[in-house]
Amino acid sequence: MALSNEKIIELYRNMLLVRTIEEKHAKLLAEGRIQLMGHFGTGQEAVSIGVTGPLRKEDILFGTHRGVGEYIGKGMNPKDIWAEYLGKRTGLSKGKGTLHLADRDLNIPFVVGSLGADWSIAVGTALASKMKKTDQVTLYFVGEGTCNQADAHPAMNMAALWKLPIVFAVCTNQFCEMSYMSEHCPTEDIAPRAAGYGIPYEIVDGQDIETTYKATEKAIKHARSGKGPYCVEYKTFRMALHFSGDPGGYVKPEDLEQWAKRDPIDLCRKKLLEKKIITPAQDNKLWAEIKEEVDMAVEAALSDQDPTTEDFITDIYEQKGVL
Ligand SMILES: Cc1ncc(C[n+]2csc(CCOP(=O)(O)OP(=O)(O)O)c2C)c(N)n1
């Protein structure tokens, strides 16, 4: 069934929000107003928003280091993200996580620094959901580079053996840091590895939001119905460099040119305008509203209170008897 107009507008809005937040981040860095480096997910918005769009609030999300996409998609708002990014007391983790976003209310446990260390932890949350019969699904969102980490094997093996409610959502953006996929991986696709564990899989276009949403929706339905894990691989391209301080020079200009023609936001906007779901005036208004929302979120977060010296020793160990 096709997505409703309201749903497509909601997904489009979220993609715009993600792009605007990350552009703002880059601008603040360039202006010297902040020192927080960033890994931007420019060009990958239809993946991060499409994989999180069909999740329920109670579902558990393991996200990546790359930008804010999946966190916005799961329900975080720009003000909360910025307060955390800037290390403020009002942040989601009281400023102690910064780029490592987490939100208990949204069932986003953490973002690992040591990539791939969370494969088995995600399998653990899926096992807990199954044992507690909670109906929750765990979505493990991961870059193709991190699929080469050793923990991927026991995680997929046990998830399949125990028929756990988990979706392995692989974002293949063609790079692992400064290496093209062809330089670190012997195959073009990652998802067929799932077949080795008897896990069904699908490989889809990562630039079209309806495709990414529907493929994930199907995978989540499968996992929630007790049939066990499902793997989806989304083919996209990282239009940003690896991180904000990356000197670049290794990305082929012809690749950038080709993939820019299929920018996920442009594709979605074109569809919305062609089908007259929105007018150009409404589209301009939406962009302006989002820009204002992000600017206000950043300014509000910048003026929030910094942690105090005492805050450094709270929430680390249980307080009782420690101090
Ligand atoms: C165990 C470990 N090794 C290396 C790194 C350094 N590192 C940070 S991001 C990254 C690239 C990961 O590639 P991928 O999983 O494809 O995600 P992408 O950055 O492309 O979104 C690497 C190697 C790390 N954080 N942890």
PDBQT file of the ligand as one rigid body, heavy atoms in Angstrom, charges set to zero:
ROOT
HETATM    1  C1  LIG A 401      36.611  -0.292  16.794  1.00  0.00    +0.000 C 
HETATM    2  C2  LIG A 401      36.756   0.998  16.020  1.00  0.00    +0.000 A 
HETATM    3  N1  LIG A 401      37.634   1.040  14.991  1.00  0.00    +0.000 NA
HETATM    4  C3  LIG A 401      37.778   2.182  14.292  1.00  0.00    +0.000 A 
HETATM    5  C4  LIG A 401      37.066   3.300  14.626  1.00  0.00    +0.000 A 
HETATM    6  C5  LIG A 401      37.243   4.572  13.843  1.00  0.00    +0.000 C 
HETATM    7  N2  LIG A 401      36.101   4.852  12.972  1.00  0.00    +0.000 N 
HETATM    8  C6  LIG A 401      35.196   5.807  13.267  1.00  0.00    +0.000 A 
HETATM    9  S1  LIG A 401      34.002   5.953  12.113  1.00  0.00    +0.000 SA
HETATM   10  C7  LIG A 401      34.675   4.715  11.181  1.00  0.00    +0.000 A 
HETATM   11  C8  LIG A 401      34.061   4.309   9.867  1.00  0.00    +0.000 C 
HETATM   12  C9  LIG A 401      32.957   3.347  10.029  1.00  0.00    +0.000 C 
HETATM   13  O1  LIG A 401      32.430   3.042   8.772  1.00  0.00    +0.000 OA
HETATM   14  P1  LIG A 401      30.947   2.597   8.591  1.00  0.00    +0.000 P 
HETATM   15  O2  LIG A 401      30.574   1.593   9.616  1.00  0.00    +0.000 OA
HETATM   16  O3  LIG A 401      30.770   2.209   7.172  1.00  0.00    +0.000 OA
HETATM   17  O4  LIG A 401      30.111   3.899   8.927  1.00  0.00    +0.000 OA
HETATM   18  P2  LIG A 401      30.185   5.339   8.245  1.00  0.00    +0.000 P 
HETATM   19  O5  LIG A 401      31.246   6.105   8.967  1.00  0.00    +0.000 OA
HETATM   20  O6  LIG A 401      30.483   5.127   6.812  1.00  0.00    +0.000 OA
HETATM   21  O7  LIG A 401      28.853   5.947   8.458  1.00  0.00    +0.000 OA
HETATM   22  C10 LIG A 401      35.834   4.214  11.774  1.00  0.00    +0.000 A 
HETATM   23  C11 LIG A 401      36.669   3.146  11.208  1.00  0.00    +0.000 C 
HETATM   24  C12 LIG A 401      36.166   3.217  15.735  1.00  0.00    +0.000 A 
HETATM   25  N3  LIG A 401      35.417   4.256  16.118  1.00  0.00    +0.000 N 
HETATM   26  N4  LIG A 401      36.024   2.043  16.394  1.00  0.00    +0.000 NA
ENDROOT
TORSDOF 0
